[in-house]
Amino acid sequence: MTATTSRVNPNVSAATARAAAKAASENQPVTFGKALNTALADGLVADESVVIFGEDVGTLGGVFRITDGLTARFGAERCFDTPLAESGIVGMAVGMAINGMRPVIEMQFDAFAYPAFEQVASHVAKMRNRTQGKLSLPMVIRIPYAGGVGGVEHHCDSSEGYYAHTPGLKVFTPSCVEDAYLMLREAIDSDDPVVFFEPKKLYWSKEQVDLEQLAQEYEAKKSAPTEGRARIARAGSDATLITYGPSVSTAMEAAKMAAEEGINLEVIDVRSIVPFDDEAVCASVRKTGRAIVVAEAQGFASVASEIVARVQERCFHSLAAPVLRVTGFDIPYPAPTLEKFHLPSAERILDAVDQLQWEA
Amino acid sequence: MSAEATSDRMSEVSKKFGISPEDYMLPARHMINLLNPDGSLRPESEQGTEPGHEYPLPSPARLMEAYAALVTGRRVNDQNSALVRQGRMAVYPSSHGQEACQIAAALCLEENDWLFPTYRDTVAVLTKGVAPMEVMTSFRGEWHCGYDPKAYKCAPMSTPLTTQLLHAVGVAHAAKLRGENTVVVAMCGDGATSEGDFHEALNFAAVFNLPVIFFVQNNKYAISVPLSHQSAAPSLAHKAVGYGMAGERVDGNDLMALMAIMTRAVRMAREGNGPLLIEAHTYRMQAHTNADDDKRYREDSEVQAWIAKDPVTRMKAYLDDAGLLTDQVVAKIAEDAEAVAKTLRDGMNQDANTDPRELFEHVYSTKSTQLAEQQAMLADELDREEA
């Protein structure tokens, strides 16, 4: 629209056109995917040592289009396709990071990253430690993860537990558009390797976010760092739902339903699984006295288990009820038509809320 | 790089040698070998063996430098094995018998070129210039890597098999993107060629046309599993052609042949001709480590037969015949080797004194609250122990 006006009336100044474009963008909701794409582009602009690679990230722009347009804008030396080989992608990134670059690589799907697990666990996580800090590996491993999108087998795993269990890695997972931008910028700038989990079901979700302003705030470091900081997604007083990534929206839905029954739930979005924000999580639990951990991943030996243990250790005397978990079942991720039975639902969360030993 | 571009590059290289791309990429029909086991020069050495597989003889000065490193390498292997027997070190994977490979891999590189070694490549790491006690930090059980890889352009010695080949590819790729003229040598053994990362590393290096030399020390055994059970390929060097790169077989106990072939490989890689695979035929004279009993899987007669092919005596015989080894020179070389051995003995006889509090310092660039708590807990335990 702006372009057409400019052609018809050449007197419209560039500044006016920019202002109009900005106003238009402010009115347009931004998708989670676009926020990630913008963070990658801004990361490439901010630091010339940043390079992006993986399978299909170049010409195609990624199977989820998260790297859309980056090769065209920055050239094939900054954003390029590799042969199909996950271990190769991660291993090459290790070498590039050793030699002064900041690789941001894509694993395409959660379970596709397993062939690269040796590189991640044996080298990415340990390089700083084994060399007594002489070599750091500033790299980001982007992993689209989790379900709720009707994916076929090996496309819906919640594999964050494997990485969270590996010392030396940072593990981030955003749950809103603003965090998608801010956390990916932080991951790129981190001097440590970050495994960056992107909830697939959120890629197309939209929010009213001004990315340009967010970028300015990030550059000026005005916004509080998200690393190691949990976020209060919804303030409440009766019980705390501790969650992250794809489960935040489910927890919010449950909180909304509980409010209709007169129960005021607080929702804490962990955001950065490693490092973990004990302080914010425990402050909330001490306030409410009750807690439920919600996650899509299977519950046995999981991030959810770890959070429960931490809360019990630190908040035992503030608790009015045992800390519960609502997670996926301890089964391999089911086929698409059955995933709704496996995934934690708002109803299942509310059933757990009912078990929190409320006084009559 | 597209398949067409690879093919163009191959045509260019093959034109340089007046042979077809296939003949350039396929290893020479015979293993490259310049010195006979008795140290005499093979008659065809001056000319090379076949078109496209011709190698210049290294200069006498170069050979003397390599020989001195070879003597030191043998002394280091023997010294370290003795230190294990004396209980000063838990484990040492000796490269006794393979020293010529180790010397050639490191000596043909320039200062800014990178070396990616395995756990058996102590002698190569020393030859790259890493200080002796820094090399041994890991075997001493003090810390996993005791040297600054960036300062020496030498990666940590990799314990997981083959994974470091991909790191070598990454270092080369970063250098290429920045227009730096770096060559990378990635070392591995025959067993490592069966690992998936071997395939991924060679494929990536070829597709991106990177200056990486994959240097395979075929010492005939992966712990106990013999080469015949490792690969059914005509040779490990033949694997190269499948990736679109040249492969060569060389006598890994012939220091002169190794120096010749590596010097050319480094030059080829630096000139932008892409990666190469070199398979050096050698033999692990001792067990895998002191925890291994090699009598269970190989005959002593087989080991004995390799004594006749020893790289040190062979090179010494050649240099003696050429009149390069005067008594004075021999004494100086022995003295230098002994000085390194003494450094190792003295260093190993000192108690390790790493502060356990340091365990928490190098996990992340910034210590997390949780790690700070755990560090304080250990510090408290240590304080109470001391009190």
Interface residues (C-beta under 8 A of the other chain):
Chain A: V51 E77 T82 P83 A85 S87 G88 V90 G91 M92 A93 V94 G95 M96 A97 I98 N99 G100 M101 P103 P115 E118 Q119 S122 H123 K126 M127 R128 N129 R130 T131 Q132 G133 K134 L135 S136 P167 G168 K170 S190 D191 D192 G228 V274 P275 F276 D278 E279
Chain B: W114 W143 H144 C145 G146 Y147 D148 P149 K150 A151 A155 P156 P160 T163 L165 L166 H167 A168 V169 G170 V171 A172 H173 A174 A175 L177 R178 G196 D197 E200 A201 N203 F204 V207 E358 E361 H362 V363 Y364 S365 S368 T369 Q370
